[in-house]
Amino acid sequence: MIVAAAASIQVSPGQVAASLALVALAAAVSFWWKADLERDIAVAAVRSLIQLTAIGYAIQVIFDADTIWLVLVLLAVMVLFGALTARNRARKVPGALKPLLISLSLAGATTLGLVVALGIFDPTPRYLVPVGGMVIGNAMTAAAVALNRLGDEMADSRARIEATLALGATAREAAMPTVRRALRSGMITLVDSTKTTGLIFFPGTMVGMLLAGADPTDAVRLQLILLYTLLGSVAIAALVATGLAYRNFFTPAQQLREPNG
Amino acid sequence: MLFELRDVCLARGGRAVLDAVSAAIPIGATAIVGPSGSGKSTLLRLLNRLADPDRGEVEYRGGPLGECEPLALRREVSLVPQLPALLEGTVESNLRYAAGLAGVEPDPAHHLHLAGLDPGFAERDVARLSVGEQQRAMLARALAQGPRVLLLDEPTSALDPGARDAIEATLAALRRELEISIVLVTHDPEQARRLGDWVVRLEAGRVTGCGPLERVLA
């Protein structure tokens, strides 16, 4: 069982404000190269400030209340917003919201349930809130990428899929190569970053722990647990999202629906 | 009759593609002729339930087509689409896949021969075939299922005159060698004359002629 260290660091608002210099640098690069991202960068900086401050207070309330029910409410809200956000990337997939809600819920419930059942984390807000946030966030990205690819591939592969249906294949058989590529797209980013972790980049949890003064061995172990947990959640999210969403392209009579039909 | 359509209507995107189509298609070789956009391909897709009509009835061998189980129907009434769309892999893997779906023993060399391809094509990667070769491989793949009816959507539209003549000769030979009915979509009345005994003529989603070749395309 992971035991929380007492170590913590104090960060002043002035230090946060100073880091805005890097945001200004990003905006300057965009302006200089006419990338037209200055407004988006400003919105991103302001939104992250407001959202993280709000969630910081919310987490404090949940930690103080120390009840699992508030954690579940917070995770449910994350799943809802995650699914709504991912749906914007999956516009070519008909009825994408339901598969997204189910996939994010299952990814969160299964991975959090497993890490608690295996005795890795205590079922307390201090662990479930941050780990749940990471799990659902990564699951959202994976599901969004997978469904985005699924929508593009289904559009590009209509002729091949219908030719396969014409042989008497089921919708599942006809769509399987497409679904497989979409699933792979959803998972590949995290798989690749997990391969290079420690060599090319230091992941956030480890950096945070090291900054907070934790022992490097503990930082590495916790990071490994989180990476493996995320791999599981990303796989579940991409699998469930694509496995449910591809069906919406077909009628019950195993016919390919018209793009806007 | 092989197929009978009564008052069939189908709309796509608010536009009527088939408008009160009534036609009979007998056993043998039927050509569905008409200009581009007249609804020929849509009509063909109705015959193996790749699409269902919005209104009207389609019968197959005297029974309602809508009550036929779509997967079993498609293995018996096989559609070869206008553009080749083979699965990744070799020609043989495509033929074996199709035969497996139909639950019949694959015989790639025989079916390649029927489609006018040398047995050496079995090992060829489909990505390396010409359009004409792909079209023939699509035909061989459909034949590998042992269908009773072949639905062919403009099988020579992407081919040069030499390749077109070769495919037409293959189809004529298929009719002689196999007890198989053919429903062929073509925009070319001359091709309909060469390959069909019976003609359904469509214009703007409506039937403007249906009957023996010599009567409809006189």
Interface residues (C-beta under 8 A of the other chain):
Chain A: A159 R160 E162 A163 T164 L165 A166 L167 G168 A169 T170 E173 P177 A253 Q254 Q255 L256 E258 N260 G261
Chain B: R12 G13 N48 R49 L50 A51 D52 P70 L71 A72 L73 R74 R75 S78 L79 V80 P81 L83 A85 L86 L87 E88 Y97 A98 L101 A102 M138 R141 A142 Q145
